[in-house]
Amino acid sequence: MSFFSIRATILLLCVSIASSMLWERLVETYISTLTVTVASDCGSIATTSDSLGATAALPTFVTSLVTTNLRVFPTPVTPSSGKTPDQTSGPSPPPFCTSGVQFQFYKLAKGDAWGPGRIPLNGDYLKPPFHKGDVLSALFGELPLLTGTTKFIGFTNGPADTRTIYGKSTQNTTDYFIIKHTGYFYSSQGGTYQVQVTRDVDEAAWMWWDQKARFGYTSQNADLRAGFQKDDGTFTFSVGPNTYTPYRIMWANAQEYGGFPFVWKGPGGETIVSATQPANGQLFVSCNILEAPYFD
């Protein structure tokens, strides 16, 4: 094959790669090493000559697309000398992540006990107490009335008949409902984090952490449970830098008013997200299919 035939073949490959950016974004797999190599090879073609001095140049738009757009995921960072991995802050998460918290609002009905589509009235007569009941059974077969993304987790206490859910109107009263929050926490800094829901929650909240948040979560194995005037909920955990960890958070309200005093703190006491402070850039709905695939 002649020099120009080889160069033409490689040129077509590079153009094909550049035009397939949308597909790469949808697939979202770890190919940063491969794409950097391809980008480097394609870029070098523009200045490579054969033994006769002939050259084959790539159009500028091709080299620009290949070298600037194909690197989707961050290059791993080696910890600085003298620092342990959990002390090392990593790079920002890659582009093409969906930032924020996914939420789903389920409007349910009053029942005598937890069950499909039913939430019991929260009273001292309940055995077990409201926050220790089978909350997940209430969602069986149910579809959310509202869905969306938010930068907050939690609510201040207020009348149920005037409630909006993260900026969206429920168009009806919001007593007897459940809100589910799901997504990933990207730890830009390793260390110890804490999530807290006080007993002022009205009525109850639950949190599941790590892979249990995606698979195998039950009403009884939550990492955090808080109940109105019963139990504070505090969950403390440690993570290394540059990791994605799935979480699932649920809040249920029964009769009348509802409140969800939620706060998530970082290693230095900084707020990751709360009912009144938006997420600080470390919460994502999803990113890539290997580390942070979409789930609900």
Secondary structure as UniProt FT lines:
FT   HELIX           3..19
FT   HELIX           21..27
FT   HELIX           32..45
FT   TURN            46..47
FT   TURN            51..52
FT   HELIX           60..69
FT   TURN            81..82
FT   HELIX           85..87
FT   TURN            95..96
FT   STRAND          98..99
FT   STRAND          101..107
FT   STRAND          109..111
FT   TURN            116..117
FT   STRAND          118..120
FT   TURN            124..125
FT   HELIX           130..132
FT   HELIX           135..139
FT   TURN            140..141
FT   STRAND          146..150
FT   STRAND          155..158
FT   HELIX           160..162
FT   STRAND          164..165
FT   TURN            166..167
FT   STRAND          168..169
FT   STRAND          177..187
FT   STRAND          191..197
FT   TURN            199..200
FT   STRAND          204..209
FT   HELIX           210..213
FT   STRAND          224..227
FT   TURN            228..230
FT   STRAND          233..239
FT   STRAND          243..253
FT   STRAND          258..260
FT   STRAND          262..265
FT   TURN            267..268
FT   STRAND          271..274
FT   STRAND          283..286
FT   TURN            289..291
//
